[in-house]
Amino acid sequence: MQRIPAAIEDMLMPVVEDLGYEWVGGEFRGGPAGLLRVYVDHPEGMTLDHCAEISNELSGVLDVEDPFPGAYRLEVSSPGVERPMFRTEDFARFVGQRVRLRLYKPVAKQKKFEGVIQGVEGEDITVLVDEVGELVFRFEEVEKANLVYEFADNSKRGRKGKKKGTKRRAARK
């Protein structure tokens, strides 16, 4: 998936915002199974009805403007807890939060990093990366970025379906 071009974002964003929602960003994948995914949010949360309302409005604009060659599906989605980040403003908004990112070109021999957003100055973003230290990069170097959901109690991770205090017993023959 790649970010949608700015011209298409400029066409769709006002539709979403006029309906009273926050435009988060969009991604597109071309080809025979083309997909246009638009992320939207609302302070009170998103419902399926909200997504359907936005989808209907965007479909009308996309049918008239026809900005993509060939067939594609439109998907309207909440950004979820691991919110995708599409602009420098997203990084500035979430300073102090954990982010997972992939760069187009390697830095310190790697492309994937996870750390805490320290700040944004112009197009420069500073992230305190666990295994590297402070990393400063230009926004244009980011291929993909998402917030990282941190569980309140890490001791519960990976224990699905097993009640506390129960033990597994070997089957007797």
Secondary structure, 3 states (H helix, E strand, C coil): CEECCHHHHHHHHHHHHHCCCEEEEEEEECCCCEEEEEEEECCCCCCHHHHHHHHHHHHHHHHHHCCCCCCEEEEEECCCCCCECCCHHHHHHCCCCEEEEEEEEEECCEEEEEEEEEEEECCEEEEEECCCEEEEEEHHHEEEEEECCCCCCHHHCCCCCCCCCCCCCCCCC
